[in-house]
Amino acid sequence: MAASAAGGADDHPFPHRTAADGPIDAGFAADDPANSDHAEPLGGELVEIGPGELLNAFHVQIENGRPWFDALLDCINQWQIPRENVDGREYVYLIEREAFDWLLLAERICDSAPPGLLPSAEVDALLIEETPPERLSEAQFQERLGTAKYWAHLNFLYGVRVEQALHLAVERTVQKERGGWNFSHDRAELDSDVFGRIYGARQPELLAEFREQSHGPSANVERIDHAEWQAFTYWLFRRRLERQDPARVASDTRQGLEMLYELEAAKQRRLRRRAVSSVREIDESTVIDGVLVGVG
């Protein structure tokens, strides 16, 4: 569902707004590091809209029999906190107030559920394989997320997922030029070649520039965490859009999209093989005239 949002480099717009267009409304409240529940007036009354209230409502709806994925999408639609720190883990759902990682928020919401409330196999399929229990069209998905969050989701798709796929595509090209993977080429050397080809600078230099602009710590590639890496990737994407000519931008984006489609096709093949394998695994038995009969 997330990957299918992009039909091709020429079929879908790049992120719809930039900071130059004015304030970007991605469907979230202002970034509040306090992470506390807050309230807003509605009809003269204060209505709680913080994460605690939303999570409680999510749990109650499922306990009352509502399908969990349906309740999850509603919770995401109403969610307003762009980032949290929960039990020492930092969750950054909205990067640069533009790019929305809806699956990370889905993970946070599902993790809040009491044991046994959610079907673990379906949750794992969503969070690990990105396979929802219910297939939605892009129009349906946009309606469920809300237009603002849906556009921010597309920003994340292009700015993080496609950008990461572009890194992988260029890495594969570099490896082919070297005659395949060779242990004499370490990770830092390979990354330098990949980042140099795409952005015209080495990864440590780019990371230092990113951290300087974002007022982060001094560059140390070994200590970058997941949230910062996502933000760094999105920053690289925006930098590429600003500095490269449109033809090069379109070519690189298409290359990233093609790699993303290739990865998705490989995932679907893996899921089909798993499904066939599970059908065959009937305890080394076969069925004769409707009766399960052990064989071997």
C-alpha positions as CSV (number, residue, x, y, z in Angstrom):
1,M,0.0,0.0,0.0
2,A,2.8,2.4,0.9
3,A,4.9,1.5,-2.0
4,S,2.1,1.5,-4.5
5,A,1.6,5.2,-4.0
6,A,4.3,5.9,-6.5
7,G,3.4,4.9,-10.0
8,G,6.6,6.1,-11.6
9,A,8.9,9.1,-11.6
10,D,6.8,10.9,-14.1
11,D,3.4,9.8,-12.8
12,H,3.5,11.2,-9.3
13,P,4.4,14.7,-8.0
14,F,7.4,15.2,-5.8
15,P,6.6,16.4,-2.3
16,H,3.8,18.9,-2.8
17,R,5.1,21.8,-0.7
18,T,8.4,23.2,0.5
19,A,9.2,25.6,3.2
20,A,9.3,28.3,0.6
21,D,5.6,27.8,0.0
22,G,4.9,28.8,3.6
23,P,3.8,26.7,6.6
24,I,3.2,23.1,5.8
25,D,0.2,21.5,7.3
26,A,0.9,17.8,7.7
27,G,-2.0,17.1,10.0
28,F,0.0,17.3,13.2
29,A,0.2,19.7,16.2
30,A,3.3,21.8,16.8
31,D,6.3,19.8,17.9
32,D,6.1,19.5,21.7
33,P,9.0,17.9,23.4
34,A,7.0,17.6,26.6
35,N,5.1,14.7,25.0
36,S,2.1,15.4,27.3
37,D,-1.5,14.9,26.5
38,H,-3.2,18.1,25.7
39,A,-6.7,19.4,25.1
40,E,-8.4,21.7,22.6
41,P,-11.8,23.4,22.9
42,L,-14.6,21.8,21.1
43,G,-18.1,23.3,21.4
44,G,-17.0,25.2,24.5
45,E,-15.6,22.0,26.2
46,L,-12.1,20.7,26.5
47,V,-11.7,17.5,24.6
48,E,-8.6,15.3,25.2
49,I,-6.7,14.6,22.0
50,G,-3.3,13.5,23.4
51,P,-1.8,10.0,22.7
52,G,-3.0,8.5,25.9
53,E,-6.6,9.2,25.1
54,L,-6.3,8.0,21.5
55,L,-4.6,4.8,22.6
56,N,-7.2,4.1,25.2
57,A,-9.9,4.6,22.6
58,F,-8.1,2.3,20.2
59,H,-8.0,-0.5,22.9
60,V,-11.7,0.0,23.8
61,Q,-12.8,-0.1,20.2
62,I,-11.1,-3.5,19.6
63,E,-12.4,-4.9,22.8
64,N,-15.9,-3.9,21.6
65,G,-15.3,-6.0,18.4
66,R,-14.2,-3.4,15.9
67,P,-11.6,-4.8,13.4
68,W,-8.2,-3.8,14.6
69,F,-6.8,-2.4,11.4
70,D,-9.9,-0.2,10.9
71,A,-9.4,1.2,14.5
72,L,-5.7,1.6,13.8
73,L,-6.2,3.8,10.8
74,D,-8.7,6.0,12.7
75,C,-6.1,6.4,15.5
76,I,-3.5,7.4,13.0
77,N,-5.9,9.9,11.3
78,Q,-6.5,11.6,14.7
79,W,-2.9,11.4,16.0
80,Q,-1.3,14.9,16.4
81,I,2.0,14.3,18.2
82,P,4.8,14.4,15.7
83,R,7.4,12.8,17.9
84,E,7.6,11.0,21.3
85,N,10.1,9.4,23.7
86,V,8.6,6.2,25.1
87,D,10.5,4.1,27.5
88,G,13.8,5.6,26.3
89,R,13.0,5.1,22.6
90,E,12.6,8.1,20.4
91,Y,9.7,7.9,17.8
92,V,9.9,10.5,15.1
93,Y,6.8,10.2,13.0
94,L,7.1,13.4,11.1
95,I,10.5,14.5,9.6
96,E,11.0,18.2,9.0
97,R,7.3,18.6,9.4
98,E,6.9,17.2,5.9
99,A,7.5,13.5,5.7
100,F,5.2,11.1,7.7
101,D,6.3,7.5,8.6
102,W,2.9,6.0,9.2
103,L,4.2,2.5,9.8
104,L,6.4,3.7,12.7
105,L,3.3,5.3,14.2
106,A,1.4,2.0,13.6
107,E,4.1,0.2,15.4
108,R,3.9,2.6,18.4
109,I,0.1,2.2,18.5
110,C,0.2,-1.6,18.2
111,D,2.9,-1.9,20.9
112,S,0.6,-0.1,23.3
113,A,-2.0,-2.8,23.2
114,P,-2.4,-5.2,26.1
115,P,-1.1,-8.8,25.4
116,G,-3.5,-10.8,23.4
117,L,-5.7,-7.9,22.2
118,L,-4.3,-7.9,18.6
119,P,-3.8,-10.8,16.2
120,S,0.0,-11.1,16.4
121,A,0.3,-12.7,12.9
122,E,-1.6,-9.9,11.2
123,V,0.3,-7.2,13.1
124,D,3.7,-8.8,12.2
125,A,2.6,-9.0,8.6
126,L,1.8,-5.3,8.6
127,L,4.9,-4.1,10.5
128,I,7.5,-6.5,9.1
129,E,6.2,-7.4,5.6
130,E,4.1,-4.2,5.2
131,T,1.2,-6.4,4.3
132,P,-2.1,-5.1,5.7
133,P,-4.9,-7.4,6.6
134,E,-7.2,-5.4,4.3
135,R,-6.1,-4.1,0.9
136,L,-7.0,-0.4,0.3
137,S,-6.9,1.5,-2.9
138,E,-4.8,4.7,-2.8
139,A,-8.0,6.8,-2.8
140,Q,-9.3,4.8,0.2
141,F,-5.9,5.0,2.0
142,Q,-5.9,8.8,1.5
143,E,-9.4,9.1,2.9
144,R,-8.5,7.0,5.9
145,L,-5.3,8.9,6.7
146,G,-6.7,12.3,5.8
147,T,-5.4,14.3,2.9
148,A,-2.7,16.2,4.9
149,K,-1.2,13.0,6.4
150,Y,-1.5,11.2,3.1
151,W,0.6,13.9,1.3
152,A,3.1,13.7,4.1
153,H,3.2,10.0,3.6
154,L,4.1,10.5,-0.1
155,N,6.8,12.9,1.0
156,F,8.2,10.1,3.2
157,L,7.8,7.6,0.4
158,Y,9.9,9.7,-2.1
159,G,12.2,11.4,0.4
160,V,13.2,8.3,2.5
161,R,12.1,5.0,0.9
162,V,12.9,5.9,-2.7
163,E,16.1,7.7,-1.7
164,Q,17.2,4.6,0.2
165,A,16.4,2.5,-2.8
166,L,18.5,4.8,-5.0
167,H,21.4,4.2,-2.6
168,L,21.0,0.5,-3.1
169,A,20.7,0.7,-6.9
170,V,23.9,2.8,-7.2
171,E,25.6,0.4,-4.7
172,R,24.8,-2.5,-6.9
173,T,26.1,-0.6,-10.0
174,V,29.4,0.1,-8.1
175,Q,29.7,-3.6,-7.1
176,K,29.1,-4.7,-10.7
177,E,31.8,-2.4,-11.9
178,R,34.2,-3.9,-9.4
179,G,33.4,-7.4,-10.6
180,G,31.2,-8.3,-7.6
181,W,31.5,-7.9,-3.9
182,N,35.1,-8.1,-2.7
183,F,36.1,-8.1,1.0
184,S,39.0,-5.8,0.1
185,H,36.4,-3.0,-0.4
186,D,35.2,-2.1,3.1
187,R,31.8,-0.5,3.9
188,A,33.1,3.0,4.3
189,E,34.8,2.9,0.9
190,L,31.7,1.6,-0.8
191,D,29.5,4.3,0.9
192,S,31.9,7.0,-0.2
193,D,31.6,5.8,-3.9
194,V,27.8,5.6,-3.7
195,F,27.3,9.0,-2.0
196,G,29.9,10.6,-4.2
197,R,28.1,9.5,-7.3
198,I,24.7,10.7,-6.1
199,Y,25.5,13.8,-4.1
200,G,29.0,14.7,-5.2
201,A,30.4,14.4,-1.6
202,R,31.4,11.7,0.8
203,Q,29.0,10.4,3.4
204,P,30.9,11.8,6.5
205,E,31.1,15.2,4.9
206,L,27.4,15.2,4.1
207,L,26.5,14.0,7.6
208,A,28.6,16.8,9.2
209,E,26.8,19.3,7.0
210,F,23.4,17.9,7.9
211,R,24.2,18.0,11.6
212,E,25.6,21.5,11.4
213,Q,22.3,22.7,9.8
214,S,20.2,20.8,12.3
215,H,22.4,21.8,15.2
216,G,23.1,18.2,16.0
217,P,26.3,16.6,17.4
218,S,29.6,16.4,15.5
219,A,29.6,13.8,12.7
220,N,30.3,10.3,13.8
221,V,28.9,7.7,11.3
222,E,29.2,4.9,13.9
223,R,26.8,6.6,16.3
224,I,23.9,7.6,14.1
225,D,20.6,6.2,15.3
226,H,17.6,5.2,13.2
227,A,15.6,8.4,13.7
228,E,18.6,10.6,12.7
229,W,19.4,8.3,9.7
230,Q,15.8,8.8,8.4
231,A,16.1,12.5,8.9
232,F,19.5,12.5,7.2
233,T,18.1,10.6,4.2
234,Y,15.3,13.0,3.8
235,W,17.7,15.9,4.0
236,L,19.8,14.3,1.2
237,F,16.7,14.0,-0.9
238,R,15.8,17.7,-0.5
239,R,19.4,18.6,-1.2
240,R,19.4,16.6,-4.4
241,L,16.2,18.3,-5.5
242,E,17.7,21.7,-4.9
243,R,21.1,21.2,-6.4
244,Q,20.7,18.9,-9.4
245,D,19.1,19.8,-12.8
246,P,15.6,18.4,-13.3
247,A,16.7,15.8,-15.8
248,R,19.2,14.3,-13.4
249,V,16.6,14.5,-10.6
250,A,14.1,12.6,-12.7
251,S,16.6,10.0,-13.8
252,D,17.9,9.3,-10.3
253,T,14.3,9.1,-8.9
254,R,13.3,6.7,-11.6
255,Q,16.3,4.5,-10.7
256,G,15.2,4.5,-7.1
257,L,11.6,3.7,-8.0
258,E,12.7,0.8,-10.2
259,M,14.8,-0.6,-7.3
260,L,11.8,-0.2,-5.0
261,Y,9.6,-2.1,-7.4
262,E,12.2,-4.8,-7.7
263,L,12.3,-5.2,-3.9
264,E,8.6,-5.3,-3.7
265,A,8.4,-8.0,-6.4
266,A,11.0,-10.1,-4.5
267,K,8.9,-9.7,-1.3
268,Q,5.7,-10.8,-3.1
269,R,7.5,-13.9,-4.5
270,R,8.8,-14.7,-1.0
271,L,5.3,-14.4,0.4
272,R,3.8,-16.6,-2.3
273,R,6.5,-19.3,-1.7
274,R,5.7,-19.1,2.0
275,A,2.0,-19.5,1.3
276,V,2.5,-22.6,-1.0
277,S,4.9,-24.1,1.6
278,S,2.3,-23.7,4.4
279,V,-0.3,-25.4,2.3
280,R,2.0,-28.3,1.7
281,E,2.8,-28.7,5.3
282,I,-0.1,-30.8,6.5
283,D,2.0,-33.0,8.8
284,E,3.4,-35.1,5.9
285,S,-0.2,-36.1,5.2
286,T,-2.6,-36.2,2.2
287,V,-6.3,-36.1,1.8
288,I,-8.2,-39.1,0.3
289,D,-12.0,-38.7,-0.2
290,G,-12.1,-35.9,2.3
291,V,-10.2,-37.9,5.0
292,L,-6.8,-36.7,6.2
293,V,-4.4,-39.7,5.9
294,G,-0.8,-39.8,7.1
295,V,1.8,-40.8,4.6
296,G,5.4,-42.0,5.0
